[in-house]
Amino acid sequence: MEFFIPTIPKDKTEDFFKNTIIQFIEEQGYKIKSDNRVYSITFNKNGQKTTEKVGQLSLHNNEPIFAILETSNYFLTCTTNCGIVKGEPLIIEKHNIETVEYFIKENFYNYGDWTYRLDNNNHHVDHPLPEPESVFKYYANNKFSKDAITNNYLFCSHPYHLNDSMDSSNLLWDFKNITPKAFEKFFETYRGNPILKEYPSYEEDRNNNFEIIKTSFWNIITNNLGIISLTEKPLHTLMWSHYATEKGFMIEFDKKKLISGFRKKNPSMANYVFMPIQYVKKLEKIDFFKEGFKTPDIPFLYSINIKRDDWYYEKEWRLVCYSRDYGIPYSQVLPREDYNGQVDRKFYYDADIVKSVTLGKYFFHGKNMKKFEFPNKYWLNNQNDIDLVDFIIKKYNDRLYLSDELESNNKYNRNKIKISMLKQKDDLYIMTKV
């Protein structure tokens, strides 16, 4: 049902909702989720199931319900003398709620405390989390990481590159409500696309749970998608262990500068979305053809943002880049030749957005050193590591740290210490604590 407020003309509904109802309620100290349009709520009251619905009389005071508002903890029913003309709204705690029905809003989806929406062809994720000033990227010590730091880029992963098999998976897409007309339109639209290999009939694919159209559409979309996984946690032991093996390094980026300057260095990028991951106990499918979804954007956005809470420790913030023809690395999961796109999966940045570089605890180790002299002299035997350390000294010596452990009262906490590196000879380096 389309959003309405009883007795208010359609062309004045939004203004009255935001500048009269919400403003009056927020003056009472409530923080309203203004994008959420609640049509009805069903809840338990004194052991009985009760439903309050916009446009009907409230069972509480027999007055017409003009609006139902949502906060983080409550639903607020607003009637003439309780939240509209005067007085406080009727308060229902969320833990008593059984069901919520929202007004249908095009390209808009509420899931938990998060909202996925499409505005002016831009993807948005509204969430309750404070945005960090810095985001961090962990790197193993390998040729790919060295290439990334020395050439100032972040790799834009395809979902096949990710370590969670359900991350951005089309298993989260429910196609059961696709119509024959929509099915045929898809294959007409993309006929001739080199990614599209099969052209089944509607009946054939329906008998296969629409696997061919789902996979085909997912391949076409992810060909234009690149995922950069970042975190707000710089001192997390598991992150250092899993992604940097304690022998790699970590880069701290200025989040604001990273986002604001994306077009300057990446002219082929069409757009992006920056968002924290929503972690849930159980993954749920989304109806790809739900009423109100006029394009595939919202179910797609949901699927690239949701992860099981097994991954909660990562506190991931995700920069998703959209560009034409990144390519598809089929060989990561299938005995199939990769589809090579026209655009490199690289997001370039200016070095001045790097706030710090932190070396892992075992960045200097037995495999890349030929000699160590206590406490701070390192002779390296690997030219790649020599080149990497030379680059870090040249670019980031003024913002260089070493991952460490801090002992206090016989207890250890993850820590980092400010250091400076000096190259004394071709392969000899001296580390000094600053």
Beta strands, then each sheet from edge to edge (+ up, - down):
strand 1: 38-45
strand 2: 48-53
strand 3: 65-70
strand 4: 74-79
strand 5: 90-93
strand 6: 97-102
strand 7: 108-111
strand 8: 114-119
strand 9: 122-126
strand 10: 134-139
strand 11: 153-155
strand 12: 173-174
strand 13: 225-231
strand 14: 249-254
strand 15: 269-276
strand 16: 278-280
strand 17: 286-287
strand 18: 306-308
strand 19: 316-323
strand 20: 327-328
strand 21: 339-340
strand 22: 346-348
strand 23: 354-359
strand 24: 369-373
strand 25: 377-380
strand 26: 400-408
strand 27: 411-423
strand 28: 428-433
sheet 1: 2+ 1- 6+
sheet 2: 3+ 4- 5+
sheet 3: 7+ 8- 9+
sheet 4: 10+ 14- 23+ 26+ 27- 28+ 25- 24+
sheet 5: 11+ 22-
sheet 6: 12+ 17+
sheet 7: 13+ 19- 15+
sheet 8: 16+ 18+
sheet 9: 20+ 21-
end
